[in-house]
Amino acid sequence: AMKILGKYYRKKEMYKASLNAYNEAIELRPKDPEAHLGLGITYWKMGESIMATGAWKRSLQLKPENNEAKGWLILAQ
């Protein structure tokens, strides 16, 4: 539920609320690759490319076949 909320806030450009929601999702399920992916996308939208890259790399550690995270990392280069 927190991942959905994070995505909702990101689409509304409420980035701080989005970060809070994704961080809570990660706190509840630290090994959820989709939560780390969403966190990275929010950081990217905020212009925080280093934080975004770190979140996407963590997502890939948890799920190496995560093509969406791979795509975002390529975009960030």
N, C-alpha and C positions, 0 to 999 in steps of 0.2 A: 504494500500500500504506500509506503514512503517513497518508493521509486516512482510510482505514478504521480504522487504529489510533487516530487522533484521535477519531473518532466513538465507538469502543468505550470509550475512556477517559472521554469525556464522559458516556456513559450510565452508567458506573460511578461517576460523580461524582469522578473523578480528574482534576480540572481542570488542574493544573500539567502532568501528563503529556500531557493532551490538547493544551494549548498548545504544548508541545515538539514533539509529533508534527506538528501543523499548521504550525508554523514551519519544521520540517525539510522538509515537503512544499512550502512556498512557496520555500524556499531552492533546492530541486531544480528547481521549475517556477514561477518568479515570476509568470507570467501565467495561472495556473490559477484561474479564478474560483470554482470549488467549494472550493478550499483556503481562500480568503479568506472565503467564506461560512461554512464550518465554524469557522474561527477566530473569526468574529464571534459565532456562536451560543455557543461556549464562553465568550467574554468576557461575553456576556449572562447566561449561567447563573451566572457569578461575581459579577454585579452591577456589572460594568464597562461601563456603557452607552456612554460616550464611545469607548472602544476598540472596542466592538462596532459602533457606527455607522460608525467609520472603516473597519473591515474590510469591512462590507457595501457602503459607497460604493466601495471599491476593486474589489470583486467586480463591481459594476455598471459601473464604468469598463471593465473587461475584457470584460464580456458584458452590454450594455445591456438585453437582453431577459430577464435573469435575474429571473423573477417571484418566486422564493423570497426573494431578497435584497430586492426591493421590499417584499414582505410584512413582513419583519422590520423594515425601516426604518419602515414605517407603525406597526407595533406599538410601536416604540421612542419614538414621538412622544408 
